[in-house]
Amino acid sequence: MILGTIAAEIAVLELESDDPSWIVVDEWAGMWLSMVAIQGASGWMLAFFLFRTFDILKPFPAGRFEQLQGGVGIMADDVVAAGYTQVAVHAVLWTFGI
């Protein structure tokens, strides 16, 4: 996370762009955080789907984190989306006994 934030910050400064679309370290980190502590293919598929959904929709307060400047802003909304994903996946798996 720290290295990703630093790399994103450097890219923002060098490219003079707020959030270059080709920087995907934030997506990678968010997806990894979404899948850590989840076992099995069904859990991973659900985590993938939910992470992408939360990352696109950016429910409160994830959208606010995206407004932060630099590398922190690039990484933070994906970390929040990963947190939402962890809670949702574990709730679904627990509810349905998967």
N, C-alpha and C positions, 0 to 999 in steps of 0.2 A: 504494500500500500504506500509506504513512504517513498520507495523508488519510483513507483508509478506516478505519484504526485510530483516528484521532482522532475521526472521526464516530461510530464505534461506541462509543467511550468516553463521548462526550457523551450519546448516546442512553441508555446504561446508567445514567449518573448522573441524567439528567433523569427517566427513566421508572422508576427504582428496580427494574429488572428485569435478570436476569443475561444473557439473550440473547433480546431481543425477536424474535419470528419474522418480523416484517415488515421487519426490517433485512436487506437482501439484498446489501449492498456486499461482504460476505465471499464470497458465492456468485459474484458477478460477477468479483471479483478472482481467485478460484480457477479459474473457467472460463477467463478470459483467460490466466492463467499456464499452464493446461493446453494451450491451443491455440497459444501463441506458438511459433514455430520448427517448426510442423507444417504441411505443405502438403497440399492436396487434400481433396476431400470425404470420401473414405474415412478419412483420418487424423483429420479433424475429428469425424466421427461416432463413431469409436472413442474419441477423446479425451472427447467428451461422455459416452458410456456409461461409460467407466472412471472419469472424475471423479465422476460421480454415485454410482457403486458405492463408490469409496473414501471419498467424503464421508459416505455413509450408514453403511457398515460401520466406518469409522474404525480401520483396522488400526494396530497399535502402530508408532510412538508417537503417531499422530495423536490418539487419544483422550485421551492425557495433555495434549496442548497445549490441548485444548478446556477442560480444567479450570482453566487460567489465568484470572485475574480480568480483567474489563473488556474494553476494545477489543482488547487483544492476544490474549486467549483466543478472542474471536469470530473474529478473522482467522487466527490461527495454524493451526488444524486444517485450514482450507481451503487454506492455502499448502502444508502437508505433503501433503494429498491431491493437489494439483496436481503436486508433485514426484514422487509415486508414478505419477501419470498420465503425465508426460513420459517417465519411464524405461520404463514398460510399453508405451506407444504406439511409441516408437522401437525397442524390442526386437521388437515384432510386425512393424512395417514393415520392419525390417532382416531379420528371419528369413524373411519371406515375399516379400521383394523388391517390396513395394508402393510 
